[in-house]
């Protein structure tokens, strides 16, 4: 089994581009709309949504744009990403005012790293 993509929500495309393109270095692959009919069938939500698909050679992420000021409610669900440039991502995330959680690993110079995007989605970032 292989993950083809994951999906998250974000309030708007500007914030979505900032996080996924500027911070994580992904490319925008396409923008599309999911109709009201399909949204209701898939998710029980009768409102059509714009979706931006970002990715690189390893994975894709679909971002459903809420176009409101809602936030993620789940505090545990997260995606774990492997990044060669983890320290750069940490520094950039701090500069860009994202919430960064660094917790030292016991008996190690290494640390656990989580970054929360503007919507409240949580990403664990590991080194290869």
ABEGO torsion letter per residue (X at the ends): XBBABBBBBBABAAAAAAAAAAAAGBBBABBBBBBAAAAAAAAGBABBBBBBBBBBAABBBBBBBAGBABBBABAABBBBBBBAAAAAAAAAAAAAGBBBBBBBBBGBABBBBBBBBAAGBBBBBBBX
